[in-house]
Amino acid sequence: MAPFRERLARAAAAARGRQIKVSDIEARLGTRFTADTIAVLRRRFPATRFVWLMGADNLGQMDHWERWEDIFRAVPIAVFARPSYSLRALSQRAAQRFARRRVPVEAARNLAEFAAPAWVFFPSRLDSRSATEIRSRLAAGQGRGGTVNA
């Protein structure tokens, strides 16, 4: 994995021109695990409705994360399709454990209003390029070359 500052710069470059704010808040909070970051953010911003965003690749191995069930119970989660991961991820432990709390994609607009655990899976047109290839193109100034799920 690339150093934190490099990953942060890449994320900022990918977000440019979009309604996305890239932050180094985890580094400033000093948290190591997602469950800890979410807990601190919810304490600091009690009126804010958070939604955790992740790719299907992470959902597929989420049951190996520290306190992964606490994440599901803390905030609604939006999962985005990823090439070669989506079907497998939906059959893995985390998705199965909270299958009854899955929200239909038609209701996703209101996901932040749902009480956790609640999660939605966003199927989408998948891009077969690897995240490494996309980052290389961005670094070379070639742009994204279309919509991608990276």
GIQUI-V248295 format. One record per helix or strand. SS is the DSSP state (A for helix, B for strand). FROM is the first residue (numbers start at 1). TO is the last residue. If there is no record, write none. Layout:
SS;FROM;TO
SS;FROM;TO
//
This chain:
A;4;15
A;25;29
A;34;44
B;51;55
A;56;64
A;68;74
B;76;80
A;86;90
A;93;97
A;99;101
B;102;102
A;105;113
B;119;122
A;131;139
//
